[in-house]
C-alpha cells in the first residue's frame, strides 16, 4: 500500500536529487498543493544598507526569517530559500498562522534590533495560479545531511513583486515581540577568495523569452562552472576561518532574549570563547566531534540555488568570471535572459544550527561586499 501524502507531509515526500547540473529537469519539480501559501521577505533599501557596509546585518535579517519560521514549525520540513537580503518559503494552510506570526515578529525584531525595515507578505498559491503562473518545488541534496529547496514556475517572482506593491502584507508585530531565533549565529570569519574573486551571479528569464532557450543557457553556465578547475565552492575544504571574539558577536547577542543586551553580550562572549577553543583545537565534547562538524559545514553550505532564477556565489578566476559574463551578455542580447554579476574579494557565512550534535545544520553563503543584493542592483541597471 502506498503512503498517504497529506498537505502537511507533501514536501517531505518530494524526492531529493543529487548533482546540481540536473536542476533544470522539469521532472524533478512537484507543484505545491493549492491551499499552501508563499512567504516572502526582503530588506527595504538594502542597497543603501550595503553602501553603508552593513552587509552582515542585511544577511542576518534574511536568515532570521528562515530561523524564526523553522523554530515556529518545530520539526516540520518546509521549502525555503535564502536570498541574501531576504528569503522565501512555502507552508501548508495548517502551518500558515504560525508562519505568519513568526514573520511579523521577525519584522519587528529586524526593525528594533538591526535598525532595518523588513517587508514581509504571505501569498496564497491559489492567487498565483489565478495569474497563470505556478509554484513547483524540488529538493537538491548537496550532501547526505541536508536538502535545499529549488523553485520554478514564476510564482516566487510574482509573489515578491506583489509584496513590493504592498499586497498580501504582514504587519510587523508590536514593539518588543521577539521571534525564536535559537540556533542563528555568525561566528565564522569572512572567507577570502582563493582563485581570484568571489562572483555573485543572478540570472532570470527575460520577459517573453523562450523557456527552452533559457533552460539551455542555465544548463550551459552550470556545466561550464562544474567542469572548470577555475571555480569551486566558496568554503575551503578545511572550513571557514575562526577568531575570537567573532565579528558577528553583537548580532548573535541581539538574537537572544534572555536579559538586557549588555548581559547577552557577555553570555555570547563566553559561549563563543568556549566554541572557539573546541573548534580550534578539535576538542571532543560528548557527542560533538569538531572535525565532523566542520566537514559537514563545508558540504552543507548553501552557495547555489534556483528560485525562478539561478543564484550562485563562486570562488573563481577573473578569466572564468569574464567568460560567464560574455556568455550571459550574448544570451541577454538574444532576449533570453536578464542577469546581474557582482565581483568581490570574499564571501561570508550565516549559520543556522538548531543542534550542534545533528548533521543537518545549514550555512547560508553570500558575497561579503554586497553579494546577491548588489547582483540584483546590477540586473536592474541593465533594464534602465
C-alpha positions in Angstrom: 0.0 0.0 0.0 1.4 3.4 -0.9 1.9 6.1 1.8 -0.8 8.7 2.0 0.6 12.2 1.2 -1.2 14.8 3.2 -0.8 18.6 2.6 1.4 18.9 5.7 3.7 16.0 4.6 3.9 17.0 0.9 7.4 18.5 1.0 8.9 15.6 2.9 7.7 13.3 0.1 9.4 15.2 -2.7 12.5 13.1 -3.7 15.9 14.6 -3.2 18.1 14.8 -6.3 21.9 14.9 -6.4 24.0 16.7 -9.0 23.3 20.4 -9.3 23.6 20.1 -13.1 20.1 18.4 -13.2 18.4 21.5 -11.7 16.5 22.4 -14.9 14.9 19.0 -15.4 11.2 19.7 -15.0 10.5 16.2 -13.8 12.2 17.0 -10.5 9.7 19.7 -9.6 6.3 19.0 -8.0 3.5 21.5 -7.9 2.7 22.9 -4.4 -0.8 21.9 -3.1 -3.4 24.6 -3.9 -4.0 25.5 -0.3 -0.4 26.3 0.5 1.0 29.8 1.0 4.2 31.5 -0.1 6.0 33.7 2.4 8.3 36.4 1.1 10.5 38.9 2.9 13.1 41.4 1.9 15.1 44.3 3.4 13.8 47.6 2.3 16.6 49.8 0.7 19.1 47.0 1.2 21.3 48.8 -1.4 21.6 51.8 0.9 22.4 49.5 3.9 25.1 47.7 1.8 26.6 51.1 0.8 26.9 51.7 4.5 28.8 48.4 4.7 26.1 46.7 6.8 26.4 43.5 4.8 26.2 41.3 7.9 23.1 43.0 9.2 21.3 42.5 5.9 22.2 38.8 5.7 21.2 38.3 9.4 17.8 39.8 8.6 17.3 37.3 5.7 18.5 34.3 7.6 16.4 35.3 10.6 13.2 34.7 8.6 14.2 31.1 8.0 15.3 30.5 11.6 12.1 32.1 13.0 9.8 30.1 10.8 11.7 26.8 11.3 11.6 27.2 15.1 7.9 28.1 14.9 7.1 24.9 13.0 9.1 22.6 15.1 10.4 19.6 13.2 8.2 20.1 10.2 10.1 20.2 6.9 9.2 23.0 4.6 10.8 24.5 1.5 12.8 27.8 1.9 15.4 29.8 0.0 17.8 32.4 1.3 18.2 35.4 -1.0 20.9 37.5 0.8 18.7 40.5 1.6 15.6 38.4 2.1 14.1 34.9 2.0 11.2 33.0 0.5 9.4 29.9 1.8 6.2 27.8 1.4 4.0 26.4 4.1 0.7 24.5 4.3 -2.5 26.1 5.3 -2.3 24.3 8.7 1.1 26.0 9.4 0.2 29.4 7.9 -0.8 31.2 11.1 2.4 30.1 13.0 4.5 31.2 10.0 2.6 34.5 9.8 3.3 35.2 13.4 7.0 34.3 13.0 7.2 36.7 10.1 5.5 39.5 12.0 7.8 39.0 15.0 10.9 38.9 12.8 10.0 42.1 11.0 9.6 43.7 14.5 13.0 42.4 15.6 14.8 43.5 12.5 13.3 47.0 12.9 14.2 47.3 16.6 17.5 45.4 16.9 19.0 45.7 13.4 17.7 49.1 12.5 16.4 47.9 9.2 13.0 47.6 7.6 11.9 44.1 6.7 9.0 43.9 4.3 7.0 40.6 4.6 4.0 39.1 3.0 2.1 35.8 2.8 0.7 35.0 -0.7 -1.8 32.1 -1.4 -0.7 29.7 -4.1 -4.2 29.9 -5.5 -3.8 33.6 -6.2 -0.6 32.9 -8.0 -2.2 30.2 -10.2 -5.1 32.6 -10.9 -2.5 34.7 -12.8 -1.4 31.8 -15.0 1.8 31.1 -13.0 2.8 28.2 -10.8 5.0 27.3 -7.9 6.8 24.0 -8.2 9.4 22.7 -5.8 12.4 20.3 -6.0 14.8 19.2 -3.3 18.6 19.4 -4.1 20.9 17.5 -1.7 24.4 19.0 -1.7 25.3 16.4 0.9 23.7 13.4 2.6 22.8 15.7 5.6 20.7 18.4 4.1 18.4 19.3 1.1 17.7 22.8 -0.1 14.5 23.8 -2.0 14.6 24.8 -5.6 11.5 26.7 -7.0 10.2 27.1 -10.6 7.1 28.2 -12.3 7.4 32.0 -12.0 5.3 32.2 -8.8 8.0 33.3 -6.4 9.0 36.3 -8.6 5.3 37.3 -8.8 4.9 37.0 -5.1 7.9 39.2 -4.4 6.6 41.8 -6.8 3.2 41.7 -5.2 4.8 42.2 -1.8 6.7 45.2 -3.1 3.4 46.7 -4.3 2.0 46.3 -0.8 -0.2 43.4 -1.5 -0.7 40.4 1.0 1.3 42.4 3.6 2.0 41.1 7.0 2.3 43.9 9.5 5.2 43.9 12.0 4.3 42.7 15.4 4.1 45.2 18.3 7.4 46.5 19.6 9.1 44.1 21.9 7.6 41.0 20.2 10.5 38.6 19.7 10.8 35.7 17.3 12.5 32.5 18.4 15.9 32.7 16.7 17.6 29.8 18.5 20.4 28.4 16.5 21.0 31.5 14.4 24.7 32.7 14.6 27.5 34.2 12.6 30.7 33.0 14.3 32.9 32.3 11.3 35.1 34.9 9.7 34.9 36.2 6.1 36.1 33.7 3.5 38.7 35.2 1.2 38.7 34.3 -2.4 41.4 31.7 -3.2 41.1 31.7 -7.0 41.0 35.5 -7.6 37.5 36.7 -6.7 34.1 35.8 -5.3 31.4 36.2 -8.0 27.8 36.7 -7.1 25.6 35.6 -10.1 21.9 36.1 -10.7 20.2 35.0 -13.9 16.5 35.2 -14.6 14.4 34.6 -17.7 13.8 37.6 -20.0 10.1 38.7 -20.3 8.5 36.8 -23.2 11.7 34.8 -23.7 11.8 31.2 -24.9 11.7 28.9 -21.9 13.7 26.2 -23.7 16.4 28.7 -24.6 16.6 29.9 -21.0 16.9 26.3 -19.8 19.8 25.8 -22.3 21.6 28.9 -21.1 21.4 27.9 -17.4 22.5 24.3 -18.2 25.4 25.7 -20.2 26.5 28.1 -17.4 26.2 25.4 -14.7 28.1 22.9 -16.8 30.9 25.4 -17.5 31.3 26.1 -13.8 31.1 22.4 -12.6 33.6 21.2 -15.2 36.1 24.0 -14.7 39.1 23.8 -12.3 38.8 27.6 -12.2 35.7 27.6 -10.0 34.6 26.0 -6.8 32.5 26.3 -3.6 33.5 29.4 -1.6 34.1 27.4 1.6 37.6 25.8 1.7 37.9 22.1 2.5 39.1 22.7 6.0 36.2 25.0 6.8 35.9 28.8 7.2 38.3 30.7 9.4 37.8 31.3 13.1 38.9 34.0 15.5 37.7 35.3 18.9 35.8 37.4 19.6 33.9 36.8 16.3 32.9 39.7 14.1 29.2 38.8 14.4 29.1 38.7 18.2 26.7 41.6 18.6 24.3 40.2 16.1 24.2 36.9 17.9 23.6 38.7 21.2 20.7 40.6 19.7 19.2 37.3 18.5 18.9 36.1 22.1 16.1 37.1 24.5 17.5 36.4 28.0 18.1 39.6 29.7 19.5 43.1 28.9 21.7 43.4 25.8 24.8 44.0 27.8 24.3 40.8 29.7 23.5 38.9 26.5 26.8 40.2 25.0 28.7 38.8 28.0 27.0 35.4 27.7 27.7 35.2 23.9 31.3 36.3 24.5 31.8 33.5 27.0 30.0 30.9 24.8 31.8 31.9 21.6 35.2 31.6 23.5 34.4 28.1 24.5 33.2 27.3 21.0 36.4 28.8 19.6 38.6 26.6 21.8 36.6 23.5 20.9 36.8 24.0 17.2 40.3 25.5 17.1 41.8 22.6 19.0 39.5 19.8 18.0 38.3 19.0 21.5 35.6 16.4 21.5 32.7 17.2 23.9 30.2 14.4 24.4 28.6 13.6 21.0 30.0 16.7 19.4 33.0 16.0 17.2 34.6 19.2 15.9 36.2 17.7 12.8 32.9 16.1 11.7 31.0 19.4 12.3 33.5 21.4 10.2 33.4 18.8 7.4 29.6 19.0 7.4 29.7 22.8 7.4 31.7 22.7 4.2 29.4 20.2 2.3 26.2 21.6 3.7 26.9 25.2 2.6 24.2 26.8 0.5 26.0 28.7 -2.3 23.9 27.7 -5.3 20.2 27.6 -5.8 17.3 28.1 -8.3 14.3 30.2 -7.2 12.8 31.1 -10.6 16.3 32.1 -11.5 19.9 30.9 -10.9 21.8 32.3 -7.9 25.4 31.4 -7.2 28.3 32.6 -5.1 31.5 31.3 -6.7 35.2 31.3 -5.9 36.6 31.7 -9.4 39.3 33.1 -11.5 38.8 36.5 -13.2 39.1 34.8 -16.6 36.2 32.4 -15.8 34.1 35.3 -14.4 34.7 37.1 -17.7 33.8 34.0 -19.7 30.5 33.7 -17.8 29.8 37.4 -18.3 30.4 37.1 -22.0 28.1 34.1 -22.3 25.3 35.9 -20.4 25.7 39.1 -22.3 25.2 37.2 -25.6 22.1 35.5 -24.1 20.7 38.8 -22.9 21.3 40.3 -26.4 19.3 37.4 -27.8 16.4 38.2 -25.5 16.8 35.0 -23.4 17.9 36.2 -20.0 18.4 39.1 -17.7 21.4 38.9 -15.4 23.5 40.7 -12.8 27.0 40.0 -11.6 29.0 41.4 -8.7 32.7 40.8 -8.1 34.2 41.0 -4.6 37.2 39.7 -2.7 35.4 37.5 -0.1 32.3 35.6 0.9 30.6 35.4 4.3 28.5 32.8 6.1 25.5 33.0 8.3 24.7 29.8 10.2 21.5 28.1 11.5 22.4 25.3 13.8 19.4 24.1 15.8 21.6 21.4 17.4 25.4 21.1 17.1 25.2 17.3 17.5 23.0 16.9 14.5 24.3 16.8 11.0 21.6 18.9 9.4 22.9 22.4 10.3 22.6 24.8 7.4 25.0 27.6 6.3 24.0 30.4 4.0 26.7 31.9 1.8 26.6 35.4 0.3 29.2 37.8 -1.0 31.0 39.8 1.7 30.8 43.1 -0.2 27.2 43.2 -1.4 26.7 39.7 -2.9 23.3 38.8 -4.2 21.8 42.3 -3.4 24.5 44.0 -5.5 24.0 41.5 -8.3 20.3 42.3 -8.2 21.1 46.0 -8.4 23.3 45.3 -11.5 20.4 43.4 -13.0 18.0 46.3 -12.5 20.6 48.7 -14.0 20.5 46.7 -17.3 16.8 47.3 -17.5 17.3 51.1 -17.2 
